[in-house]
């Protein structure tokens, strides 16, 4: 069989690793009382945890999402009361996105869960391999 069409294909492995990671995240979010927080919401929540009140365009850039995907994701997060959309006081045509109270309550849960998964991956792969993988993924994202 062609290696590009095999389960050893890099894209297949990245997709399956992401699926497994998200399964672990979701199990732990549910156990911590946040079943409404999907792992995919991290694309929006992580940049807002770093800097709250971003304009939608900047949030989309940091999340690496298209405008269409950003619109859909924001609606989902607003529906779950995780983010709030407010008019930008500097530009009435623009909006800024802020973390809602529920997202602030979720943040420490996310930190604990991510630390647990980080420890698990270190135990499985070793510290050096984990750091090398992180470095490679950062470069790959920019590719």
Order of alpha helices (4+ residues) and beta strands (2+ residues): alpha-alpha-beta-alpha-alpha-beta-beta-alpha-alpha
